[in-house]
């Protein structure tokens, strides 16, 4: 066969996909691969579920729903996870791995990956829809015949997290399925991408990683792993499907797939170790079925990593041809199926961390807080928040790489902007990983300090970093070359959905309404019981704060920029709402999320005093950052006026701006015209 187009590969003429010399061998390989993949993806977890029988249910004090429900649920889980992987991989291919030149890449056309996306998302929707029913039965230990009872399904759905999570997956799959048929532009698939990213996390964060001591570490690691797995392993699966259909994997696709793998594989391996340590809870890895399944998962993951490294080495040597690429991708696809099957089998057996003695604090937060939150404790007792720590490291790394790229080209970038970006993420890390982050759940006053830091102080620094401007300057666009980061950012900035969401009125309403809607309803009390929900709140605070302050003091130009006087009014309009909210908290006799705090029953807790402190922080903590923003806005305003004046002076000095000369000439012409116009002749009265 011909070369695949890997770097430095020869230029032999590819054999057409319709050539029988290609079709027959690939058909045989595909048959073998499908057989092996089905065995490790479906048969193995089903066998585990059958052999275990009712033992896992009894250990969780749940009734046995019957072998039929257990087996069908397992089969549906295998199909849903595979369909999710392929759907994610197809989105990654269509959005980021295509070789279409930039002048045409903005528009979508029917392709193999689009067809895969439609089929995979449709299958995902079918599996997820069925799992809404069967997970409701399985997780509650209810036999299938109970569905005949009126109102049984709504009751079972409400009683468990699993069917709710698969409901989110079902809705996301429908969005992806229908959008894949009607989207005409690149930006049209961004909604599908966001829906998929949210949906793939739903069953994970509400699953086994939600239970046991240190589940905050396990949940955060699972979030990173899920995103990396669906992006990279899903892309591998789609590339394997492309090869087995007789099509070539083009050079641009391979190079970008290698880059994704260089980032995703270490993330998958590291997070897998963290999750394994969490699930084993200090036990011997060979002492439980979960441990043996973890070992099997490591083996399959090692196969994927080995195939990836081999492909990279062959590509650098110019020896990566269609034959060995087909073999490596096929091997990787089987390993991906095996890794997925092991993950499904693991859900059929409660892991050891389920049975470790756990305090009520560990149930809700994953850790204990025996000490009162003094200044020494807040600044001295650190507990890494893996989610925000990982995001901060990635954001700073990308920023510094872009700065280095600019400087290597001889361009300059403000040191102050770099310091602001690093300072903003430092605030985020300190707020979430220090004692402040540790005590943000059990102490409402500390929570409000963290809230204000993530919603105001951190974003106020981040928007001064001008990351979008930096990335646009550090990258280049060539209409005749495949679309790159510069093109993607440009298309997003001109996306009508973003322009609508970035409307100053909408941003203001969400920024202010978040306080009242979150704390003065039951949402805050419900969310504080789950680590994933607490993290979601923090992400919301950070994003909304970034959007708000980017409209006021941001370096990057928003879709609807405000005039300086409008920015000032934008800031002043928010101040009364913060003050009023703080007063409500300080004077209200009702304790926010009282049920949650009563569950914790901490000996050092004074709920009324903590809420009073939280109200004071919301009042003063909201006013002080806004006053700082006003000062920064005034400085920017004066600098802008000075810059405009200098620019005008330069234009006048160089003769490129004749505005004043033209004005003086106009006045002179008017004066000359008045002088030349004949005046009225005096009337001489003759004396008689």
Beta strands, then each sheet from edge to edge (+ up, - down):
end
